[in-house]
Amino acid sequence: MSCTKATIDSEANLAISLSNQTSSPLLRLPTELRNAIYTHMIGTIILTPGLMSIKDPRLIIELSLLRTCRQTHRETALLPFQLNTFGSVLPGMEHFFAKLNAQQRNAVQRVRLSLYLRDTWMKFFSGEVSQRPLSFVALLPGLQRLVLRLNIWHGSDEAITHALKELSLWRCAGCSPRLEVLVRRHSVWRDVH
């Protein structure tokens, strides 16, 4: 009996899919036009794993298209990974990307990674810890652009030079994506007027 029910469900789903293809104004558009619409709708945000709630209104609006019907899901399932930039801090990113399936990881093209350093934290760039970005990049074979935002408090020129030297070693060690480094100095002391 369960086989019969499964067959009926399968036939009903097929009938719904065929009906959608002929009656939906979106699905009747040429593929190129649908892809342009999908790109406009899905590819406009910076996704921040660990910081952005699944209930965030921006995320719900952007990804709701994936849930409209089977055909749009098939056509758009990887677009959030291909079109958006993923931005966060290092440990959160590693865990997030490790949980994705292989197709999703291959689809990721842009990542913005923030590193927060202080002079006393320059040990971050020595030993085992400095290898973290390499393992992180290895998870994403389709990665085309990696932006590292280096935030330094009270950073001396020597500390910044050392950090940039380490970042260039990451690039030389096999980082295939285009690597951009943005350095931002922060001052703890501010003039109060």
Secondary structure as UniProt FT lines:
FT   HELIX           2..23
FT   TURN            25..28
FT   HELIX           31..42
FT   STRAND          46..47
FT   TURN            49..51
FT   TURN            54..55
FT   HELIX           57..63
FT   HELIX           64..67
FT   HELIX           70..76
FT   TURN            77..78
FT   HELIX           79..83
FT   STRAND          85..89
FT   HELIX           90..99
FT   HELIX           102..107
FT   STRAND          110..118
FT   HELIX           119..125
FT   HELIX           127..131
FT   HELIX           132..138
FT   TURN            141..142
FT   STRAND          145..153
FT   HELIX           157..172
FT   TURN            173..174
FT   STRAND          178..186
//
